Amino acid sequence: MPHPRKYAIQEVGTGWRERLAKSKADFANRNLDEIHRDIENKVHAMAMDGIPLSTIADYFGIERKEFVNVYHEVWVAGRAELEAMVLADQVDYGLNSKIPVAKIWLGKSIGGLGEGKSVDVQSDSDNGDLNIKINVVRKKDEE
């Protein structure tokens, strides 16, 4: 006795038409505020991952100029949050590290103790008088 054939094909019917009509109605009645809020949340999250705004616009398939006009502030907020977290981690590491160079680096980068202009000091006399000679190595013209 042969086995009855079983098909993995759905029976022909019109169920797909109702589903398609419902999807179209749901799309037409969508709440634009919710969609905008979802995009803002995604832009903020991507900014916190360090992704440039132009890349995010490309991700959404929107012309960059139009995207920047709408979502620039959200991106700036996400980027600032990322920078704040990085700075907080740097300060924490610099202050709590057992490595002395970490504290030196922290003082230079945040504490304003960076290497500035250097001055050569020379003494030409043997009697202890000090003559200071300052040579300007490079000067930018101010406009």
VEXMAR-634975 format. One record per residue: residue in one letter; x, y, z of N, C-alpha, C, O in turn; residue number from 0. Coordinates in steps of 0.1 Angstrom, whole numbers. Layout:
BEGIN
<mimar residu="A" n_east="X" n_north="Y" n_up="Z" ca_east="X" ca_north="Y" ca_up="Z" c_east="X" c_north="Y" c_up="Z" o_east="X" o_north="Y" o_up="Z" num="NUM"/>
...
END
This chain:
BEGIN
<mimar residu="M" n_east="8" n_north="-12" n_up="0" ca_east="0" ca_north="0" ca_up="0" c_east="9" c_north="12" c_up="0" o_east="17" o_north="14" o_up="9" num="0"/>
<mimar residu="P" n_east="8" n_north="21" n_up="-10" ca_east="16" ca_north="33" ca_up="-11" c_east="12" c_north="43" c_up="0" o_east="1" o_north="44" o_up="4" num="1"/>
<mimar residu="H" n_east="22" n_north="50" n_up="4" ca_east="20" ca_north="61" ca_up="14" c_east="13" c_north="72" c_up="8" o_east="16" o_north="76" o_up="-4" num="2"/>
<mimar residu="P" n_east="4" n_north="79" n_up="15" ca_east="-2" ca_north="91" ca_up="9" c_east="8" c_north="102" c_up="8" o_east="16" o_north="104" o_up="17" num="3"/>
<mimar residu="R" n_east="7" n_north="109" n_up="-2" ca_east="17" ca_north="120" ca_up="-4" c_east="13" c_north="132" c_up="5" o_east="1" o_north="136" o_up="6" num="4"/>
<mimar residu="K" n_east="23" n_north="138" n_up="10" ca_east="20" ca_north="150" ca_up="19" c_east="28" c_north="162" c_up="12" o_east="39" o_north="160" o_up="8" num="5"/>
<mimar residu="Y" n_east="21" n_north="173" n_up="12" ca_east="27" ca_north="184" ca_up="5" c_east="29" c_north="195" c_up="16" o_east="21" o_north="197" o_up="25" num="6"/>
<mimar residu="A" n_east="40" n_north="202" n_up="15" ca_east="44" ca_north="213" ca_up="24" c_east="39" c_north="226" c_up="18" o_east="43" o_north="237" o_up="22" num="7"/>
<mimar residu="I" n_east="30" n_north="225" n_up="8" ca_east="25" ca_north="237" ca_up="2" c_east="12" c_north="241" c_up="8" o_east="3" o_north="232" o_up="10" num="8"/>
<mimar residu="Q" n_east="10" n_north="253" n_up="12" ca_east="-2" ca_north="258" ca_up="18" c_east="-13" c_north="258" c_up="8" o_east="-11" o_north="260" o_up="-4" num="9"/>
<mimar residu="E" n_east="-25" n_north="255" n_up="12" ca_east="-36" ca_north="254" ca_up="3" c_east="-39" c_north="268" c_up="-3" o_east="-37" o_north="278" o_up="3" num="10"/>
<mimar residu="V" n_east="-42" n_north="268" n_up="-16" ca_east="-45" ca_north="280" ca_up="-23" c_east="-57" c_north="286" c_up="-16" o_east="-68" o_north="280" o_up="-14" num="11"/>
<mimar residu="G" n_east="-56" n_north="299" n_up="-13" ca_east="-67" ca_north="306" ca_up="-7" c_east="-65" c_north="321" c_up="-8" o_east="-56" o_north="326" o_up="-15" num="12"/>
<mimar residu="T" n_east="-74" n_north="328" n_up="-2" ca_east="-73" ca_north="343" ca_up="-2" c_east="-68" c_north="349" c_up="11" o_east="-69" o_north="361" o_up="13" num="13"/>
<mimar residu="G" n_east="-63" n_north="341" n_up="20" ca_east="-58" ca_north="346" ca_up="33" c_east="-47" c_north="356" c_up="32" o_east="-47" o_north="365" o_up="40" num="14"/>
<mimar residu="W" n_east="-39" n_north="355" n_up="22" ca_east="-28" ca_north="364" ca_up="21" c_east="-33" c_north="378" c_up="17" o_east="-27" o_north="388" o_up="21" num="15"/>
<mimar residu="R" n_east="-45" n_north="379" n_up="11" ca_east="-51" ca_north="392" ca_up="7" c_east="-55" c_north="399" c_up="20" o_east="-53" o_north="411" o_up="21" num="16"/>
<mimar residu="E" n_east="-61" n_north="392" n_up="29" ca_east="-66" ca_north="399" ca_up="42" c_east="-53" c_north="403" c_up="50" o_east="-53" o_north="414" o_up="55" num="17"/>
<mimar residu="R" n_east="-43" n_north="395" n_up="50" ca_east="-31" ca_north="399" ca_up="57" c_east="-24" c_north="411" c_up="51" o_east="-20" o_north="420" o_up="58" num="18"/>
<mimar residu="L" n_east="-24" n_north="411" n_up="38" ca_east="-18" ca_north="422" ca_up="31" c_east="-26" c_north="435" c_up="33" o_east="-20" o_north="446" o_up="35" num="19"/>
<mimar residu="A" n_east="-39" n_north="434" n_up="32" ca_east="-47" ca_north="446" ca_up="34" c_east="-46" c_north="451" c_up="49" o_east="-45" o_north="463" o_up="51" num="20"/>
<mimar residu="K" n_east="-45" n_north="442" n_up="58" ca_east="-43" ca_north="446" ca_up="72" c_east="-29" c_north="453" c_up="74" o_east="-28" o_north="463" o_up="81" num="21"/>
<mimar residu="S" n_east="-19" n_north="448" n_up="68" ca_east="-5" ca_north="454" ca_up="69" c_east="-5" c_north="468" c_up="63" o_east="1" o_north="477" o_up="68" num="22"/>
<mimar residu="K" n_east="-12" n_north="469" n_up="51" ca_east="-13" ca_north="482" ca_up="45" c_east="-20" c_north="492" c_up="54" o_east="-16" o_north="504" o_up="55" num="23"/>
<mimar residu="A" n_east="-31" n_north="488" n_up="60" ca_east="-39" ca_north="497" ca_up="69" c_east="-31" c_north="500" c_up="81" o_east="-31" o_north="512" o_up="85" num="24"/>
<mimar residu="D" n_east="-24" n_north="491" n_up="87" ca_east="-15" ca_north="494" ca_up="99" c_east="-4" c_north="504" c_up="95" o_east="-1" o_north="513" o_up="103" num="25"/>
<mimar residu="F" n_east="2" n_north="502" n_up="83" ca_east="12" ca_north="512" ca_up="79" c_east="7" c_north="526" c_up="77" o_east="13" o_north="535" o_up="80" num="26"/>
<mimar residu="A" n_east="-5" n_north="526" n_up="71" ca_east="-11" ca_north="539" ca_up="68" c_east="-16" c_north="546" c_up="81" o_east="-16" o_north="559" o_up="81" num="27"/>
<mimar residu="N" n_east="-19" n_north="539" n_up="91" ca_east="-24" ca_north="544" ca_up="104" c_east="-13" c_north="545" c_up="114" o_east="-15" o_north="547" o_up="126" num="28"/>
<mimar residu="R" n_east="0" n_north="544" n_up="110" ca_east="11" ca_north="544" ca_up="120" c_east="12" c_north="557" c_up="126" o_east="8" o_north="567" o_up="121" num="29"/>
<mimar residu="N" n_east="17" n_north="557" n_up="138" ca_east="19" ca_north="569" ca_up="146" c_east="33" c_north="574" c_up="143" o_east="43" o_north="568" o_up="147" num="30"/>
<mimar residu="L" n_east="34" n_north="586" n_up="137" ca_east="47" ca_north="591" ca_up="132" c_east="55" c_north="595" c_up="144" o_east="68" o_north="595" o_up="144" num="31"/>
<mimar residu="D" n_east="49" n_north="599" n_up="155" ca_east="57" ca_north="603" ca_up="167" c_east="64" c_north="591" c_up="173" o_east="76" o_north="592" o_up="177" num="32"/>
<mimar residu="E" n_east="58" n_north="579" n_up="173" ca_east="65" ca_north="567" ca_up="178" c_east="76" c_north="563" c_up="169" o_east="87" o_north="559" o_up="173" num="33"/>
<mimar residu="I" n_east="74" n_north="564" n_up="156" ca_east="85" ca_north="561" ca_up="146" c_east="96" c_north="571" c_up="148" o_east="108" o_north="566" o_up="148" num="34"/>
<mimar residu="H" n_east="93" n_north="584" n_up="149" ca_east="104" ca_north="594" ca_up="151" c_east="112" c_north="591" c_up="164" o_east="124" o_north="592" o_up="165" num="35"/>
<mimar residu="R" n_east="104" n_north="587" n_up="175" ca_east="111" ca_north="584" ca_up="188" c_east="120" c_north="572" c_up="186" o_east="131" o_north="571" o_up="192" num="36"/>
<mimar residu="D" n_east="115" n_north="562" n_up="179" ca_east="123" ca_north="550" ca_up="177" c_east="136" c_north="553" c_up="169" o_east="147" o_north="548" o_up="173" num="37"/>
<mimar residu="I" n_east="135" n_north="562" n_up="159" ca_east="147" ca_north="566" ca_up="152" c_east="156" c_north="574" c_up="161" o_east="169" o_north="572" o_up="160" num="38"/>
<mimar residu="E" n_east="151" n_north="583" n_up="169" ca_east="159" ca_north="590" ca_up="178" c_east="167" c_north="581" c_up="187" o_east="179" o_north="583" o_up="190" num="39"/>
<mimar residu="N" n_east="160" n_north="571" n_up="193" ca_east="167" ca_north="562" ca_up="202" c_east="178" c_north="554" c_up="195" o_east="188" o_north="552" o_up="201" num="40"/>
<mimar residu="K" n_east="176" n_north="550" n_up="182" ca_east="186" ca_north="543" ca_up="175" c_east="198" c_north="552" c_up="172" o_east="209" o_north="548" o_up="173" num="41"/>
<mimar residu="V" n_east="195" n_north="565" n_up="168" ca_east="206" ca_north="574" ca_up="165" c_east="214" c_north="577" c_up="177" o_east="226" o_north="577" o_up="177" num="42"/>
<mimar residu="H" n_east="207" n_north="579" n_up="189" ca_east="214" ca_north="581" ca_up="202" c_east="223" c_north="569" c_up="205" o_east="235" o_north="570" o_up="209" num="43"/>
<mimar residu="A" n_east="218" n_north="557" n_up="204" ca_east="225" ca_north="545" ca_up="207" c_east="237" c_north="543" c_up="197" o_east="248" o_north="540" o_up="201" num="44"/>
<mimar residu="M" n_east="235" n_north="546" n_up="184" ca_east="246" ca_north="545" ca_up="175" c_east="257" c_north="556" c_up="177" o_east="269" o_north="553" o_up="176" num="45"/>
<mimar residu="A" n_east="253" n_north="568" n_up="182" ca_east="262" ca_north="578" ca_up="185" c_east="271" c_north="574" c_up="197" o_east="283" o_north="577" o_up="198" num="46"/>
<mimar residu="M" n_east="265" n_north="567" n_up="206" ca_east="272" ca_north="563" ca_up="218" c_east="282" c_north="551" c_up="214" o_east="291" o_north="548" o_up="222" num="47"/>
<mimar residu="D" n_east="280" n_north="545" n_up="203" ca_east="289" ca_north="535" ca_up="198" c_east="300" c_north="542" c_up="190" o_east="309" o_north="535" o_up="184" num="48"/>
<mimar residu="G" n_east="300" n_north="555" n_up="188" ca_east="310" ca_north="562" ca_up="181" c_east="308" c_north="563" c_up="166" o_east="317" o_north="566" o_up="158" num="49"/>
<mimar residu="I" n_east="296" n_north="560" n_up="161" ca_east="293" ca_north="560" ca_up="147" c_east="291" c_north="574" c_up="142" o_east="283" o_north="581" o_up="148" num="50"/>
<mimar residu="P" n_east="297" n_north="579" n_up="131" ca_east="295" ca_north="592" ca_up="126" c_east="281" c_north="594" c_up="121" o_east="274" o_north="585" o_up="117" num="51"/>
<mimar residu="L" n_east="276" n_north="606" n_up="122" ca_east="262" ca_north="609" ca_up="118" c_east="260" c_north="606" c_up="103" o_east="249" o_north="602" o_up="99" num="52"/>
<mimar residu="S" n_east="269" n_north="609" n_up="95" ca_east="268" ca_north="606" ca_up="81" c_east="266" c_north="591" c_up="78" o_east="258" o_north="587" o_up="69" num="53"/>
<mimar residu="T" n_east="273" n_north="583" n_up="86" ca_east="271" ca_north="568" ca_up="84" c_east="257" c_north="564" c_up="89" o_east="251" o_north="555" o_up="84" num="54"/>
<mimar residu="I" n_east="252" n_north="570" n_up="100" ca_east="239" ca_north="567" ca_up="105" c_east="228" c_north="571" c_up="94" o_east="219" o_north="564" o_up="92" num="55"/>
<mimar residu="A" n_east="230" n_north="582" n_up="88" ca_east="221" ca_north="586" ca_up="77" c_east="221" c_north="576" c_up="66" o_east="210" o_north="573" o_up="61" num="56"/>
<mimar residu="D" n_east="233" n_north="571" n_up="62" ca_east="234" ca_north="561" ca_up="52" c_east="227" c_north="548" c_up="56" o_east="221" o_north="541" o_up="48" num="57"/>
<mimar residu="Y" n_east="228" n_north="545" n_up="69" ca_east="222" ca_north="533" ca_up="75" c_east="207" c_north="533" c_up="73" o_east="201" o_north="523" o_up="70" num="58"/>
<mimar residu="F" n_east="201" n_north="545" n_up="75" ca_east="187" ca_north="547" ca_up="74" c_east="182" c_north="549" c_up="59" o_east="171" o_north="549" o_up="56" num="59"/>
<mimar residu="G" n_east="192" n_north="552" n_up="51" ca_east="189" ca_north="554" ca_up="37" c_east="183" c_north="568" c_up="34" o_east="175" o_north="569" o_up="25" num="60"/>
<mimar residu="I" n_east="187" n_north="577" n_up="42" ca_east="181" ca_north="591" ca_up="41" c_east="193" c_north="600" c_up="37" o_east="204" o_north="598" o_up="41" num="61"/>
<mimar residu="E" n_east="190" n_north="610" n_up="28" ca_east="200" ca_north="619" ca_up="24" c_east="206" c_north="626" c_up="36" o_east="199" o_north="630" o_up="45" num="62"/>
<mimar residu="R" n_east="219" n_north="627" n_up="36" ca_east="226" ca_north="631" ca_up="48" c_east="222" c_north="645" c_up="53" o_east="220" o_north="647" o_up="65" num="63"/>
<mimar residu="K" n_east="220" n_north="655" n_up="43" ca_east="216" ca_north="668" ca_up="47" c_east="203" c_north="669" c_up="54" o_east="201" o_north="675" o_up="65" num="64"/>
<mimar residu="E" n_east="193" n_north="661" n_up="49" ca_east="180" ca_north="661" ca_up="55" c_east="181" c_north="654" c_up="69" o_east="174" o_north="658" o_up="78" num="65"/>
<mimar residu="F" n_east="188" n_north="643" n_up="70" ca_east="190" ca_north="636" ca_up="82" c_east="196" c_north="645" c_up="93" o_east="192" o_north="644" o_up="105" num="66"/>
<mimar residu="V" n_east="206" n_north="652" n_up="89" ca_east="213" ca_north="661" ca_up="99" c_east="204" c_north="671" c_up="104" o_east="205" o_north="675" o_up="116" num="67"/>
<mimar residu="N" n_east="196" n_north="677" n_up="96" ca_east="186" ca_north="687" ca_up="100" c_east="177" c_north="683" c_up="111" o_east="173" o_north="690" o_up="120" num="68"/>
<mimar residu="V" n_east="173" n_north="670" n_up="111" ca_east="164" ca_north="665" ca_up="120" c_east="170" c_north="658" c_up="132" o_east="165" o_north="660" o_up="144" num="69"/>
<mimar residu="Y" n_east="181" n_north="651" n_up="131" ca_east="186" ca_north="643" ca_up="141" c_east="200" c_north="647" c_up="147" o_east="206" o_north="640" o_up="155" num="70"/>
<mimar residu="H" n_east="205" n_north="659" n_up="143" ca_east="218" ca_north="664" ca_up="147" c_east="219" c_north="665" c_up="162" o_east="229" o_north="661" o_up="169" num="71"/>
<mimar residu="E" n_east="209" n_north="671" n_up="168" ca_east="209" ca_north="673" ca_up="183" c_east="209" c_north="660" c_up="191" o_east="216" o_north="659" o_up="201" num="72"/>
<mimar residu="V" n_east="202" n_north="650" n_up="186" ca_east="202" ca_north="637" ca_up="192" c_east="215" c_north="631" c_up="191" o_east="220" o_north="625" o_up="201" num="73"/>
<mimar residu="W" n_east="222" n_north="632" n_up="180" ca_east="235" ca_north="626" ca_up="178" c_east="245" c_north="633" c_up="187" o_east="254" o_north="626" o_up="193" num="74"/>
<mimar residu="V" n_east="244" n_north="646" n_up="188" ca_east="254" ca_north="654" ca_up="196" c_east="252" c_north="649" c_up="211" o_east="262" o_north="648" o_up="218" num="75"/>
<mimar residu="A" n_east="240" n_north="647" n_up="215" ca_east="238" ca_north="643" ca_up="229" c_east="244" c_north="629" c_up="231" o_east="250" o_north="626" o_up="242" num="76"/>
<mimar residu="G" n_east="242" n_north="620" n_up="222" ca_east="248" ca_north="606" ca_up="223" c_east="263" c_north="607" c_up="223" o_east="269" o_north="600" o_up="230" num="77"/>
<mimar residu="R" n_east="268" n_north="615" n_up="214" ca_east="283" ca_north="616" ca_up="213" c_east="289" c_north="622" c_up="226" o_east="299" o_north="618" o_up="230" num="78"/>
<mimar residu="A" n_east="282" n_north="632" n_up="231" ca_east="287" ca_north="638" ca_up="244" c_east="286" c_north="628" c_up="255" o_east="295" o_north="628" o_up="264" num="79"/>
<mimar residu="E" n_east="276" n_north="620" n_up="256" ca_east="275" ca_north="610" ca_up="266" c_east="287" c_north="600" c_up="265" o_east="293" o_north="595" o_up="275" num="80"/>
<mimar residu="L" n_east="290" n_north="596" n_up="252" ca_east="302" ca_north="587" ca_up="250" c_east="314" c_north="594" c_up="255" o_east="322" o_north="587" o_up="262" num="81"/>
<mimar residu="E" n_east="317" n_north="606" n_up="251" ca_east="329" ca_north="613" ca_up="256" c_east="329" c_north="615" c_up="271" o_east="340" o_north="613" o_up="277" num="82"/>
<mimar residu="A" n_east="318" n_north="617" n_up="277" ca_east="318" ca_north="618" ca_up="292" c_east="321" c_north="605" c_up="298" o_east="329" o_north="605" o_up="308" num="83"/>
<mimar residu="M" n_east="316" n_north="594" n_up="293" ca_east="320" ca_north="581" ca_up="298" c_east="335" c_north="578" c_up="297" o_east="341" o_north="573" o_up="306" num="84"/>
<mimar residu="V" n_east="340" n_north="581" n_up="285" ca_east="354" ca_north="579" ca_up="283" c_east="363" c_north="587" c_up="292" o_east="372" o_north="582" o_up="298" num="85"/>
<mimar residu="L" n_east="359" n_north="600" n_up="293" ca_east="367" ca_north="609" ca_up="303" c_east="366" c_north="604" c_up="317" o_east="376" o_north="604" o_up="324" num="86"/>
<mimar residu="A" n_east="354" n_north="600" n_up="321" ca_east="353" ca_north="595" ca_up="335" c_east="361" c_north="583" c_up="337" o_east="368" o_north="581" o_up="348" num="87"/>
<mimar residu="D" n_east="362" n_north="574" n_up="327" ca_east="370" ca_north="562" ca_up="329" c_east="385" c_north="565" c_up="329" o_east="393" o_north="559" o_up="336" num="88"/>
<mimar residu="Q" n_east="389" n_north="575" n_up="321" ca_east="403" ca_north="580" ca_up="321" c_east="407" c_north="585" c_up="334" o_east="418" o_north="582" o_up="339" num="89"/>
<mimar residu="V" n_east="398" n_north="594" n_up="340" ca_east="401" ca_north="600" ca_up="353" c_east="402" c_north="589" c_up="364" o_east="411" o_north="589" o_up="372" num="90"/>
<mimar residu="D" n_east="393" n_north="580" n_up="363" ca_east="392" ca_north="569" ca_up="373" c_east="405" c_north="560" c_up="372" o_east="411" o_north="557" o_up="382" num="91"/>
<mimar residu="Y" n_east="409" n_north="557" n_up="360" ca_east="421" ca_north="549" ca_up="358" c_east="433" c_north="557" c_up="362" o_east="442" o_north="551" o_up="369" num="92"/>
<mimar residu="G" n_east="434" n_north="569" n_up="358" ca_east="446" ca_north="577" ca_up="361" c_east="448" c_north="579" c_up="376" o_east="459" o_north="579" o_up="381" num="93"/>
<mimar residu="L" n_east="437" n_north="581" n_up="384" ca_east="438" ca_north="583" ca_up="398" c_east="440" c_north="570" c_up="406" o_east="446" o_north="570" o_up="417" num="94"/>
<mimar residu="N" n_east="434" n_north="559" n_up="401" ca_east="435" ca_north="547" ca_up="409" c_east="446" c_north="537" c_up="404" o_east="448" o_north="527" o_up="410" num="95"/>
<mimar residu="S" n_east="453" n_north="540" n_up="393" ca_east="463" ca_north="532" ca_up="388" c_east="475" c_north="532" c_up="397" o_east="479" o_north="542" o_up="403" num="96"/>
<mimar residu="K" n_east="482" n_north="521" n_up="397" ca_east="495" ca_north="519" ca_up="404" c_east="507" c_north="523" c_up="395" o_east="518" o_north="523" o_up="399" num="97"/>
<mimar residu="I" n_east="503" n_north="527" n_up="382" ca_east="514" ca_north="530" ca_up="373" c_east="516" c_north="545" c_up="374" o_east="507" o_north="553" o_up="371" num="98"/>
<mimar residu="P" n_east="528" n_north="550" n_up="377" ca_east="530" ca_north="564" ca_up="379" c_east="528" c_north="572" c_up="366" o_east="524" o_north="584" o_up="366" num="99"/>
<mimar residu="V" n_east="531" n_north="566" n_up="354" ca_east="529" ca_north="573" ca_up="342" c_east="515" c_north="577" c_up="339" o_east="512" o_north="587" o_up="333" num="100"/>
<mimar residu="A" n_east="505" n_north="569" n_up="345" ca_east="491" ca_north="572" ca_up="343" c_east="488" c_north="585" c_up="349" o_east="480" o_north="593" o_up="344" num="101"/>
<mimar residu="K" n_east="493" n_north="588" n_up="361" ca_east="490" ca_north="600" ca_up="368" c_east="497" c_north="612" c_up="361" o_east="491" o_north="623" o_up="360" num="102"/>
<mimar residu="I" n_east="509" n_north="610" n_up="355" ca_east="515" ca_north="620" ca_up="347" c_east="507" c_north="623" c_up="335" o_east="505" o_north="635" o_up="332" num="103"/>
<mimar residu="W" n_east="503" n_north="613" n_up="328" ca_east="494" ca_north="615" ca_up="316" c_east="482" c_north="622" c_up="320" o_east="477" o_north="631" o_up="312" num="104"/>
<mimar residu="L" n_east="475" n_north="618" n_up="331" ca_east="463" ca_north="625" ca_up="335" c_east="465" c_north="640" c_up="338" o_east="457" o_north="648" o_up="334" num="105"/>
<mimar residu="G" n_east="476" n_north="643" n_up="344" ca_east="479" ca_north="657" ca_up="347" c_east="482" c_north="665" c_up="335" o_east="478" o_north="676" o_up="334" num="106"/>
<mimar residu="K" n_east="488" n_north="659" n_up="325" ca_east="491" ca_north="666" ca_up="312" c_east="478" c_north="667" c_up="304" o_east="476" o_north="678" o_up="298" num="107"/>
<mimar residu="S" n_east="470" n_north="657" n_up="303" ca_east="458" ca_north="658" ca_up="294" c_east="446" c_north="666" c_up="300" o_east="439" o_north="672" o_up="293" num="108"/>
<mimar residu="I" n_east="444" n_north="665" n_up="313" ca_east="433" ca_north="671" ca_up="319" c_east="437" c_north="682" c_up="329" o_east="430" o_north="692" o_up="330" num="109"/>
<mimar residu="G" n_east="448" n_north="681" n_up="336" ca_east="451" ca_north="690" ca_up="346" c_east="459" c_north="702" c_up="341" o_east="462" o_north="711" o_up="349" num="110"/>
<mimar residu="G" n_east="461" n_north="704" n_up="328" ca_east="467" ca_north="715" ca_up="323" c_east="482" c_north="716" c_up="325" o_east="489" o_north="726" o_up="325" num="111"/>
<mimar residu="L" n_east="488" n_north="704" n_up="328" ca_east="502" ca_north="704" ca_up="331" c_east="511" c_north="699" c_up="319" o_east="521" o_north="693" o_up="321" num="112"/>
<mimar residu="G" n_east="505" n_north="701" n_up="308" ca_east="512" ca_north="696" ca_up="295" c_east="525" c_north="703" c_up="293" o_east="528" o_north="714" o_up="299" num="113"/>
<mimar residu="E" n_east="533" n_north="698" n_up="284" ca_east="546" ca_north="703" ca_up="281" c_east="543" c_north="716" c_up="272" o_east="537" o_north="715" o_up="261" num="114"/>
<mimar residu="G" n_east="548" n_north="727" n_up="277" ca_east="546" ca_north="739" ca_up="269" c_east="559" c_north="743" c_up="263" o_east="567" o_north="735" o_up="259" num="115"/>
<mimar residu="K" n_east="560" n_north="756" n_up="260" ca_east="572" ca_north="761" ca_up="254" c_east="584" c_north="760" c_up="264" o_east="583" o_north="761" o_up="276" num="116"/>
<mimar residu="S" n_east="595" n_north="757" n_up="258" ca_east="607" ca_north="755" ca_up="266" c_east="616" c_north="767" c_up="264" o_east="616" o_north="774" o_up="254" num="117"/>
<mimar residu="V" n_east="625" n_north="770" n_up="275" ca_east="634" ca_north="781" ca_up="274" c_east="648" c_north="775" c_up="277" o_east="650" o_north="768" o_up="287" num="118"/>
<mimar residu="D" n_east="657" n_north="779" n_up="269" ca_east="671" ca_north="775" ca_up="271" c_east="677" c_north="786" c_up="280" o_east="676" o_north="798" o_up="278" num="119"/>
<mimar residu="V" n_east="684" n_north="781" n_up="291" ca_east="691" ca_north="790" ca_up="300" c_east="705" c_north="787" c_up="300" o_east="710" o_north="776" o_up="301" num="120"/>
<mimar residu="Q" n_east="713" n_north="798" n_up="297" ca_east="728" ca_north="796" ca_up="296" c_east="735" c_north="807" c_up="305" o_east="730" o_north="818" o_up="306" num="121"/>
<mimar residu="S" n_east="746" n_north="803" n_up="311" ca_east="754" ca_north="812" ca_up="318" c_east="767" c_north="814" c_up="311" o_east="775" o_north="804" o_up="310" num="122"/>
<mimar residu="D" n_east="770" n_north="826" n_up="307" ca_east="783" ca_north="828" ca_up="300" c_east="794" c_north="833" c_up="309" o_east="806" o_north="833" o_up="305" num="123"/>
<mimar residu="S" n_east="791" n_north="837" n_up="321" ca_east="801" ca_north="842" ca_up="330" c_east="805" c_north="832" c_up="341" o_east="797" o_north="823" o_up="344" num="124"/>
<mimar residu="D" n_east="817" n_north="834" n_up="346" ca_east="821" ca_north="825" ca_up="357" c_east="818" c_north="830" c_up="370" o_east="820" o_north="823" o_up="380" num="125"/>
<mimar residu="N" n_east="813" n_north="843" n_up="371" ca_east="811" ca_north="849" ca_up="384" c_east="797" c_north="846" c_up="390" o_east="793" o_north="852" o_up="400" num="126"/>
<mimar residu="G" n_east="789" n_north="838" n_up="383" ca_east="776" ca_north="835" ca_up="388" c_east="765" c_north="843" c_up="383" o_east="753" o_north="840" o_up="386" num="127"/>
<mimar residu="D" n_east="768" n_north="853" n_up="374" ca_east="757" ca_north="861" ca_up="368" c_east="750" c_north="852" c_up="358" o_east="756" o_north="843" o_up="352" num="128"/>
<mimar residu="L" n_east="737" n_north="854" n_up="358" ca_east="729" ca_north="845" ca_up="349" c_east="724" c_north="854" c_up="337" o_east="717" o_north="864" o_up="340" num="129"/>
<mimar residu="N" n_east="727" n_north="850" n_up="325" ca_east="721" ca_north="856" ca_up="313" c_east="711" c_north="847" c_up="307" o_east="714" o_north="835" o_up="304" num="130"/>
<mimar residu="I" n_east="699" n_north="852" n_up="305" ca_east="689" ca_north="843" ca_up="299" c_east="688" c_north="847" c_up="284" o_east="686" o_north="859" o_up="281" num="131"/>
<mimar residu="K" n_east="689" n_north="837" n_up="275" ca_east="688" ca_north="840" ca_up="261" c_east="675" c_north="832" c_up="257" o_east="674" o_north="820" o_up="259" num="132"/>
<mimar residu="I" n_east="666" n_north="839" n_up="251" ca_east="653" ca_north="833" ca_up="246" c_east="653" c_north="833" c_up="231" o_east="655" o_north="844" o_up="225" num="133"/>
<mimar residu="N" n_east="652" n_north="822" n_up="225" ca_east="651" ca_north="820" ca_up="211" c_east="637" c_north="815" c_up="207" o_east="633" o_north="805" o_up="212" num="134"/>
<mimar residu="V" n_east="630" n_north="823" n_up="199" ca_east="617" ca_north="819" ca_up="195" c_east="620" c_north="810" c_up="183" o_east="625" o_north="814" o_up="172" num="135"/>
<mimar residu="V" n_east="616" n_north="797" n_up="184" ca_east="618" ca_north="788" ca_up="174" c_east="608" c_north="789" c_up="163" o_east="611" o_north="788" o_up="151" num="136"/>
<mimar residu="R" n_east="595" n_north="790" n_up="167" ca_east="585" ca_north="791" ca_up="157" c_east="574" c_north="800" c_up="162" o_east="570" o_north="799" o_up="174" num="137"/>
<mimar residu="K" n_east="569" n_north="808" n_up="154" ca_east="558" ca_north="818" ca_up="157" c_east="548" c_north="818" c_up="146" o_east="551" o_north="819" o_up="135" num="138"/>
<mimar residu="K" n_east="535" n_north="817" n_up="150" ca_east="525" ca_north="818" ca_up="140" c_east="520" c_north="832" c_up="139" o_east="518" o_north="839" o_up="149" num="139"/>
<mimar residu="D" n_east="519" n_north="837" n_up="127" ca_east="514" ca_north="850" ca_up="125" c_east="499" c_north="851" c_up="128" o_east="491" o_north="843" o_up="123" num="140"/>
<mimar residu="E" n_east="496" n_north="861" n_up="136" ca_east="482" ca_north="863" ca_up="139" c_east="476" c_north="872" c_up="129" o_east="481" o_north="882" o_up="124" num="141"/>
<mimar residu="E" n_east="464" n_north="868" n_up="125" ca_east="457" ca_north="876" ca_up="114" c_east="448" c_north="886" c_up="120" o_east="441" o_north="893" o_up="113" num="142"/>
END
